[in-house]
Amino acid sequence: MMPLLKNRDIVIVGQQPWDTSIGSNCKDLALEFSKHNRVLYVNAPLDRRTGIEQRHTEGVKKRMRIIEGKEDGLEQIDGNLWVYYPDVILESINWIKITAVFRLLNKTNSKRYANSIKKAISKLDIKNFILFNDNDIFRSFHLKELLSPTLSVYYSRDYMIATPYWARHGKTIEPELIKKSDLCVANSVYLANYCKQYNPNSFYVGQGCDFETFKNDESVQIPEDVLTIKKPILGYVGALLSIRLDENILIHLAETKPEWSIVLVGPEDEDFKKSRLHHLPNVYFLGAKKPETLPAYIKGFDICLNPQGVNPLTIGNYPRKIDEYLAMGKPTIATKTEAISIFKDYIYIAETKEDYIKLAEKALAENNPDLANDRIIFANTHTWEKNAEEIYKAIDHVAKHLVLDKS
């Protein structure tokens, strides 16, 4: 299918830097956009607090070299894709409790940020561009006015204001940002409906998955630290964050079924480090792994888990990891949320921790190659190409109406 958006300039701003070590929707979309358009991917600028607290990390050192003029902040990734590291430091202001004062300082930060972006725009001779904002509520709040894009798109992939950091000022500022954007696109129906409260041009566009990486073939070898663990293995891959996961589900699984092994692959937050799970003999914490090794770990699981906690942050989020599990053909159990419904015919959906036991027994008993193949076929309908096409359709729809309104 011919893309609806071609030979355009797209400037992407957001929260996740290009040099992140974790999976990133925005990076995957940037790569897809760049197949038919010129893309400038702007990394989030360094803030003063991070610059001090993480000054010994390579990421901060690189940004400081760019700020000091010792290194060029504009890097060409391939023929149509550039990454830009802004040459400015922004003030760390979220500790300010008075929103009016925060707004004033945030505008100053936005101006610094915009002036830095303009350097890259000028260098690449970018004109009539689309501004694509990946959930960046504060820094990018004023970029529509300061950069004057032809069209501004707000991408909602997380209910950010459910977290304490974003809630303080985000509860008033994000709705304003959604409202003034030309359109909003969201990776879940829940988030699309949230955006639609403030902007009628809000669209559900789905989500993609990297199926080149998540392929269950002979080239994928199960790692040694999984091979030595007793089967059956019920596993989870991803960040172990107490705000997103319900540890009680994992504790219940491990204590009710001591003959099962619970394997957790990913970095832990402080709450998980203190969890009772660490004292259970059939629970294995394997730590953070390189993204390219994750399919090998999933291959070693008999059942994949997505034991989400149900709260405002998680209830509407698209569970990217479920696509990754299904792409590997694995039986998957997930907690019921609004966003999970699109997977209902291919996964096991639990409402309680007790459901996890019953569904795991069912999954172990009935798993077979035909079911695995069905999961793979379904997951492969969620491509980044299709995701980008849905975004292009939304842009095309709104752009036509903007032209009509101006004529």
C-alpha positions as CSV (number, residue, x, y, z in Angstrom):
1,M,0.0,0.0,0.0
2,M,1.3,3.5,-1.0
3,P,1.9,5.5,2.2
4,L,-0.4,8.5,2.7
5,L,2.5,10.6,3.9
6,K,5.5,10.9,1.6
7,N,8.4,13.3,1.0
8,R,7.5,15.4,4.1
9,D,9.7,16.7,6.9
10,I,8.9,15.4,10.4
11,V,10.4,16.8,13.6
12,I,9.9,14.4,16.6
13,V,10.3,15.5,20.2
14,G,9.6,13.4,23.2
15,Q,10.8,11.8,26.4
16,Q,12.9,8.8,25.3
17,P,16.3,9.6,23.9
18,W,17.7,7.8,20.9
19,D,20.4,6.2,23.0
20,T,18.0,4.6,25.4
21,S,18.7,1.0,26.3
22,I,15.0,0.0,26.4
23,G,12.3,-0.5,23.7
24,S,10.8,2.8,22.5
25,N,7.6,3.3,20.5
26,C,8.9,6.7,19.3
27,K,12.1,5.3,18.0
28,D,10.3,2.5,16.1
29,L,7.9,5.1,14.6
30,A,10.8,7.4,13.6
31,L,12.4,4.5,11.7
32,E,9.1,3.8,10.0
33,F,8.4,7.5,9.2
34,S,11.9,7.8,7.7
35,K,11.2,5.2,5.1
36,H,9.2,7.8,3.1
37,N,9.9,11.1,4.8
38,R,12.8,13.1,6.3
39,V,12.9,12.8,10.0
40,L,14.7,14.8,12.7
41,Y,14.5,13.0,16.0
42,V,15.2,15.4,18.8
43,N,16.5,14.0,22.1
44,A,15.2,15.4,25.3
45,P,17.6,18.1,26.5
46,L,19.7,17.7,29.5
47,D,18.3,19.2,32.7
48,R,20.5,20.6,35.4
49,R,19.6,18.0,38.1
50,T,20.3,15.1,35.8
51,G,23.5,16.7,34.7
52,I,24.8,16.8,38.3
53,E,23.4,13.5,39.6
54,Q,24.4,11.4,36.5
55,R,27.5,13.4,35.5
56,H,29.7,10.2,35.4
57,T,27.4,8.4,32.9
58,E,28.4,8.3,29.2
59,G,25.0,9.8,28.2
60,V,25.6,12.9,30.3
61,K,29.2,13.2,29.3
62,K,28.2,13.1,25.6
63,R,25.6,15.8,26.1
64,M,28.1,18.0,28.0
65,R,30.6,17.7,25.2
66,I,27.9,18.9,22.7
67,I,26.9,21.7,25.0
68,E,30.5,22.8,25.3
69,G,30.9,22.8,21.5
70,K,33.4,19.9,21.5
71,E,31.1,17.6,19.6
72,D,28.4,18.0,16.9
73,G,25.0,17.3,18.3
74,L,23.5,16.4,14.9
75,E,24.0,12.8,13.7
76,Q,22.8,11.1,10.6
77,I,21.4,7.6,11.3
78,D,20.6,6.8,7.7
79,G,19.7,8.6,4.5
80,N,16.4,10.0,5.8
81,L,16.9,10.0,9.6
82,W,18.8,12.4,11.8
83,V,19.2,12.5,15.6
84,Y,19.8,15.8,17.4
85,Y,21.2,16.3,20.9
86,P,20.2,19.8,22.0
87,D,23.1,22.0,23.0
88,V,21.4,23.5,26.0
89,I,20.7,22.7,29.7
90,L,17.2,23.3,31.0
91,E,16.5,24.2,34.6
92,S,15.0,21.4,36.8
93,I,11.7,23.1,37.9
94,N,9.2,20.4,38.7
95,W,9.8,20.7,42.5
96,I,8.1,24.1,42.3
97,K,4.6,23.7,43.7
98,I,2.9,26.9,42.5
99,T,1.8,26.2,38.9
100,A,1.8,29.8,37.9
101,V,5.5,30.1,38.7
102,F,6.2,26.7,37.1
103,R,4.5,27.9,33.9
104,L,6.7,31.0,33.8
105,L,9.9,29.1,34.1
106,N,8.7,26.3,31.9
107,K,8.2,28.9,29.1
108,T,11.8,30.0,29.5
109,N,12.9,26.3,29.3
110,S,10.8,25.9,26.1
111,K,12.3,28.9,24.5
112,R,15.9,27.6,25.1
113,Y,14.8,24.2,23.8
114,A,13.1,25.7,20.7
115,N,16.1,27.9,19.9
116,S,18.4,24.8,20.0
117,I,16.0,22.8,17.7
118,K,15.9,25.7,15.3
119,K,19.7,25.3,14.7
120,A,19.1,21.7,13.5
121,I,16.1,22.7,11.5
122,S,18.1,25.4,9.7
123,K,21.1,23.1,9.2
124,L,18.9,20.5,7.5
125,D,16.9,23.1,5.6
126,I,13.6,21.7,7.0
127,K,10.5,23.4,5.8
128,N,6.7,23.0,6.2
129,F,7.3,20.3,8.8
130,I,5.0,18.2,11.0
131,L,5.8,18.4,14.7
132,F,5.3,15.0,16.4
133,N,5.3,15.2,20.2
134,D,5.7,11.9,22.0
135,N,4.0,12.5,25.4
136,D,6.4,15.4,26.3
137,I,4.0,17.5,28.4
138,F,6.2,20.2,29.8
139,R,9.3,20.9,27.7
140,S,7.4,20.8,24.5
141,F,4.3,22.7,25.6
142,H,5.2,25.9,23.7
143,L,6.8,24.3,20.7
144,K,3.8,24.7,18.4
145,E,4.0,28.5,18.8
146,L,7.8,28.7,18.9
147,L,8.6,26.4,15.9
148,S,5.5,27.1,13.8
149,P,5.0,23.7,12.3
150,T,2.5,23.1,9.4
151,L,0.8,20.6,11.6
152,S,1.3,19.6,15.3
153,V,0.6,16.0,16.5
154,Y,0.4,14.9,20.1
155,Y,1.1,11.2,20.6
156,S,-0.4,9.7,23.8
157,R,1.0,6.3,24.7
158,D,0.9,6.6,28.5
159,Y,-1.5,8.1,31.1
160,M,1.4,10.1,32.4
161,I,-0.5,12.3,34.9
162,A,-1.3,9.2,37.0
163,T,2.3,9.4,38.3
164,P,3.3,11.8,41.1
165,Y,6.0,13.6,39.0
166,W,3.6,14.4,36.1
167,A,0.5,14.9,38.2
168,R,1.6,18.0,40.0
169,H,1.3,20.3,37.0
170,G,0.4,17.9,34.2
171,K,-3.2,17.6,35.3
172,T,-3.8,21.2,34.1
173,I,-1.1,21.5,31.5
174,E,-1.6,18.3,29.5
175,P,-5.3,18.9,28.6
176,E,-4.2,22.4,27.3
177,L,-1.5,20.8,25.2
178,I,-4.0,18.2,23.8
179,K,-6.5,21.0,23.1
180,K,-4.1,23.2,21.1
181,S,-2.5,20.4,19.1
182,D,-3.9,20.0,15.6
183,L,-4.6,16.3,16.3
184,C,-3.9,13.6,18.9
185,V,-3.1,10.0,18.2
186,A,-3.1,7.3,20.9
187,N,-2.0,3.7,21.1
188,S,-5.0,2.6,23.1
189,V,-8.8,3.2,22.9
190,Y,-8.7,4.4,26.5
191,L,-6.1,7.1,25.8
192,A,-7.8,8.1,22.5
193,N,-11.0,8.7,24.5
194,Y,-9.1,10.6,27.1
195,C,-7.7,12.9,24.5
196,K,-11.1,13.3,22.8
197,Q,-12.4,15.0,25.9
198,Y,-10.2,18.0,25.0
199,N,-9.7,17.6,21.2
200,P,-12.3,16.1,18.8
201,N,-9.4,15.3,16.4
202,S,-8.2,12.4,18.5
203,F,-7.6,8.9,17.0
204,Y,-6.8,5.4,18.1
205,V,-3.9,4.3,15.9
206,G,-2.9,1.0,17.6
207,Q,0.7,-0.1,18.1
208,G,3.5,-1.9,16.4
209,C,6.0,-4.6,17.3
210,D,9.5,-5.5,16.1
211,F,8.9,-8.9,14.5
212,E,12.3,-9.1,13.1
213,T,13.7,-9.3,16.6
214,F,10.9,-11.3,18.2
215,K,11.1,-14.5,16.1
216,N,11.0,-18.0,17.5
217,D,13.2,-19.8,15.1
218,E,16.3,-22.1,15.2
219,S,18.7,-19.1,15.4
220,V,17.3,-18.2,18.9
221,Q,19.1,-20.1,21.6
222,I,17.8,-20.3,25.1
223,P,20.3,-18.7,27.5
224,E,22.2,-20.8,30.0
225,D,20.7,-19.0,33.1
226,V,17.3,-20.2,32.0
227,L,18.3,-23.7,30.9
228,T,19.3,-24.6,34.4
229,I,15.9,-23.6,35.9
230,K,13.3,-26.3,36.6
231,K,10.2,-26.4,34.3
232,P,7.5,-25.3,33.9
233,I,8.7,-21.7,33.8
234,L,6.3,-18.8,34.1
235,G,8.2,-15.7,33.0
236,Y,8.0,-12.0,32.7
237,V,10.3,-9.7,30.7
238,G,10.4,-6.0,31.3
239,A,11.1,-3.4,34.0
240,L,10.0,-4.5,37.5
241,L,8.2,-1.4,38.7
242,S,5.8,-1.5,41.7
243,I,3.7,1.2,40.1
244,R,3.0,-1.0,37.1
245,L,3.1,-4.6,38.4
246,D,1.2,-6.4,41.1
247,E,3.8,-8.4,43.1
248,N,1.0,-10.2,45.0
249,I,0.1,-12.1,41.8
250,L,3.6,-13.3,41.5
251,I,3.8,-14.2,45.2
252,H,0.5,-16.1,45.0
253,L,1.8,-18.1,42.0
254,A,5.1,-18.9,43.6
255,E,3.6,-19.9,47.0
256,T,0.6,-21.8,45.6
257,K,2.6,-23.7,43.1
258,P,6.1,-24.3,44.5
259,E,6.8,-26.9,41.7
260,W,6.6,-24.0,39.2
261,S,9.4,-21.6,38.5
262,I,8.8,-17.9,38.3
263,V,11.5,-16.1,36.2
264,L,11.7,-12.3,36.1
265,V,14.0,-10.6,33.6
266,G,14.5,-6.9,33.9
267,P,15.7,-4.1,36.2
268,E,14.0,-3.7,39.6
269,D,12.8,-0.5,41.4
270,E,13.5,-0.1,45.1
271,D,10.1,-1.7,46.1
272,F,10.8,-4.9,44.1
273,K,14.3,-5.1,45.5
274,K,12.7,-5.3,49.0
275,S,10.0,-7.7,47.9
276,R,9.3,-11.0,49.6
277,L,9.7,-12.6,46.2
278,H,13.5,-12.6,46.7
279,H,13.0,-15.0,49.6
280,L,11.0,-17.6,47.7
281,P,13.1,-20.5,46.4
282,N,11.2,-20.9,43.1
283,V,11.5,-17.2,42.1
284,Y,14.5,-16.2,39.9
285,F,15.5,-12.6,39.3
286,L,17.8,-12.7,36.3
287,G,18.4,-8.9,36.1
288,A,18.5,-6.5,33.2
289,K,19.4,-7.9,29.8
290,K,20.3,-6.4,26.5
291,P,17.2,-5.8,24.3
292,E,18.4,-8.1,21.5
293,T,18.7,-11.1,24.0
294,L,15.1,-10.8,25.2
295,P,13.5,-13.2,22.6
296,A,15.9,-15.9,23.8
297,Y,14.7,-15.5,27.3
298,I,11.0,-15.6,26.2
299,K,11.8,-18.7,24.2
300,G,12.8,-20.4,27.5
301,F,9.4,-19.7,29.1
302,D,6.5,-22.2,29.1
303,I,4.1,-19.4,29.9
304,C,4.5,-15.6,29.6
305,L,3.1,-13.3,32.3
306,N,1.9,-9.7,32.3
307,P,0.8,-9.3,35.9
308,Q,-0.2,-5.6,35.8
309,G,-1.5,-3.7,38.7
310,V,-4.8,-2.0,37.8
311,N,-4.5,1.7,38.4
312,P,-4.9,4.9,36.5
313,L,-1.4,4.6,35.0
314,T,-1.9,1.1,33.6
315,I,-5.6,0.7,32.9
316,G,-5.4,2.3,29.4
317,N,-1.9,1.4,28.3
318,Y,-1.2,-0.7,25.3
319,P,0.7,-3.7,26.6
320,R,3.6,-3.8,24.0
321,K,5.1,-6.9,25.6
322,I,2.1,-9.0,24.9
323,D,2.7,-8.6,21.2
324,E,6.3,-9.7,21.8
325,Y,5.2,-12.7,23.7
326,L,2.6,-13.7,21.1
327,A,5.1,-13.1,18.3
328,M,7.2,-15.9,19.9
329,G,4.1,-18.1,19.9
330,K,3.9,-18.2,23.7
331,P,0.8,-18.8,25.8
332,T,0.3,-15.5,27.7
333,I,-1.7,-14.6,30.9
334,A,-2.5,-11.0,31.5
335,T,-4.5,-8.9,34.0
336,K,-7.8,-7.6,32.6
337,T,-7.6,-3.9,31.7
338,E,-9.5,-1.8,29.1
339,A,-6.7,-2.0,26.6
340,I,-6.3,-5.8,26.8
341,S,-9.6,-6.5,25.0
342,I,-8.0,-6.6,21.5
343,F,-6.0,-9.7,22.5
344,K,-9.0,-11.6,24.1
345,D,-9.0,-14.4,21.5
346,Y,-5.3,-15.1,21.8
347,I,-4.4,-14.8,25.5
348,Y,-5.7,-15.8,28.9
349,I,-7.2,-12.8,30.7
350,A,-7.2,-12.9,34.6
351,E,-9.2,-10.7,36.9
352,T,-7.8,-12.1,40.2
353,K,-4.6,-13.7,41.4
354,E,-6.5,-16.9,41.8
355,D,-7.4,-16.7,38.1
356,Y,-3.6,-16.8,37.3
357,I,-3.4,-20.3,38.8
358,K,-6.4,-21.7,36.9
359,L,-5.4,-20.1,33.6
360,A,-1.8,-21.3,33.9
361,E,-2.9,-24.9,34.5
362,K,-5.2,-24.5,31.4
363,A,-2.5,-23.0,29.3
364,L,0.0,-25.7,30.2
365,A,-2.5,-28.5,29.4
366,E,-3.8,-27.2,26.1
367,N,-0.7,-25.6,24.5
368,N,0.1,-27.0,21.0
369,P,1.8,-25.9,17.7
370,D,-1.5,-24.8,16.1
371,L,-2.3,-22.4,19.0
372,A,1.3,-21.1,18.9
373,N,1.0,-20.5,15.1
374,D,-2.3,-18.6,15.6
375,R,-0.7,-16.3,18.2
376,I,2.2,-15.6,15.8
377,I,-0.1,-14.8,12.9
378,F,-2.2,-12.5,15.1
379,A,0.8,-10.6,16.5
380,N,2.1,-10.1,13.1
381,T,-0.9,-7.9,12.2
382,H,0.5,-5.3,14.6
383,T,3.3,-4.0,12.5
384,W,5.0,-0.6,12.8
385,E,4.1,-0.1,9.1
386,K,0.4,-0.5,9.9
387,N,0.8,1.8,13.0
388,A,2.4,4.5,10.9
389,E,-0.3,4.2,8.2
390,E,-3.0,4.8,10.8
391,I,-1.1,7.9,12.0
392,Y,-0.8,9.0,8.3
393,K,-4.6,8.6,7.9
394,A,-5.3,10.7,10.9
395,I,-2.9,13.4,9.7
396,D,-4.4,13.3,6.2
397,H,-7.9,13.6,7.6
398,V,-7.1,16.6,9.8
399,A,-4.9,18.3,7.2
400,K,-7.7,18.3,4.7
401,H,-10.0,20.0,7.1
402,L,-7.4,22.6,8.0
403,V,-7.0,23.5,4.4
404,L,-10.8,23.7,4.0
405,D,-11.1,25.9,7.1
406,K,-8.4,28.3,5.7
407,S,-9.9,28.5,2.2
